[in-house]
Amino acid sequence: MVQQTIEELYIQVLERKKNPQEGSYTNYLYQKGLDKILKKVGEESTEVILGAKNNKEELIYEASDLLFHLMVLLVEKGVTFNDIKDELGSRLGQKSLLHERKDWRGE
Ligand SMILES: N=c1c2ncn([C@@H]3O[C@H](COP(=O)(O)OP(=O)(O)OP(=O)(O)O)[C@@H](O)[C@H]3O)c2ncn1[C@@H]1O[C@H](COP(=O)(O)O)[C@@H](O)[C@H]1O
């Protein structure tokens, strides 16, 4: 099965911003603007919730839709993939520290 990482998807979505392509759904969203992108992120978030209540396949499908639209939002707002990785990385450090503190207290 062909697989695509979220980072590869981000790069493709970024590439569409730099070099618009005819027939591209991503470019259609950029053209419509921020409010349209936000509406899609909202809709897809709701669909993830509904999908999760139904079955795993639906959750996978809707989560993929949400991730795609989230990537479009990040590019539209100038948030880089590295910004997200830095934020997640900083949390990883905080979590480890929290666990270590609990260990010191014997919790
Ligand atoms: N991962 C996706 C992806 N996931 C979902 N979608 C599109 O998101 C839309 C979601 O369906 P909806 O019914 O909610 O929306 P719609 O009725 O088609 O459109 P709206 O008028 O509601 O906006 C569908 O048109 C899907 O094709 C995606 N479109 C593109 N990609 C990837 O983005 C990259 C660039 O694609 P293009 O921009 O199409 O070249 C490629 O890697 C694609 O695989």
The ligand as an ORCA input file, in Angstrom:
! r2SCAN-3c Opt
* xyz 0 1
  N      -5.123     14.567      1.079
  C      -5.841     15.224      0.315
  C      -7.242     15.369      0.560
  N      -8.036     14.885      1.537
  C      -9.266     15.335      1.261
  N      -9.263     16.081      0.130
  C     -10.402     16.701     -0.535
  O     -11.209     17.309      0.439
  C     -12.549     17.320     -0.012
  C     -13.412     16.922      1.157
  O     -14.664     16.554      0.724
  P     -15.953     17.416      1.053
  O     -17.107     16.637      0.548
  O     -15.931     17.845      2.482
  O     -15.726     18.745      0.204
  P     -16.223     19.063     -1.278
  O     -17.711     18.974     -1.346
  O     -15.450     18.259     -2.290
  O     -15.750     20.573     -1.422
  P     -16.294     21.888     -0.669
  O     -16.981     22.703     -1.720
  O     -17.162     21.496      0.498
  O     -15.043     22.565     -0.229
  C     -12.639     16.356     -1.221
  O     -12.777     17.118     -2.403
  C     -11.292     15.654     -1.202
  O     -10.807     15.363     -2.495
  C      -8.018     16.143     -0.320
  N      -7.485     16.780     -1.401
  C      -6.159     16.628     -1.620
  N      -5.339     15.878     -0.801
  C      -3.889     15.741     -1.101
  O      -3.340     17.027     -1.291
  C      -2.294     16.966     -2.255
  C      -2.587     17.992     -3.345
  O      -3.824     17.698     -3.964
  P      -4.477     18.675     -5.048
  O      -4.497     20.017     -4.459
  O      -5.850     18.153     -5.311
  O      -3.607     18.597     -6.257
  C      -2.270     15.518     -2.800
  O      -1.283     14.817     -2.069
  C      -3.640     15.000     -2.421
  O      -3.619     13.595     -2.237
*
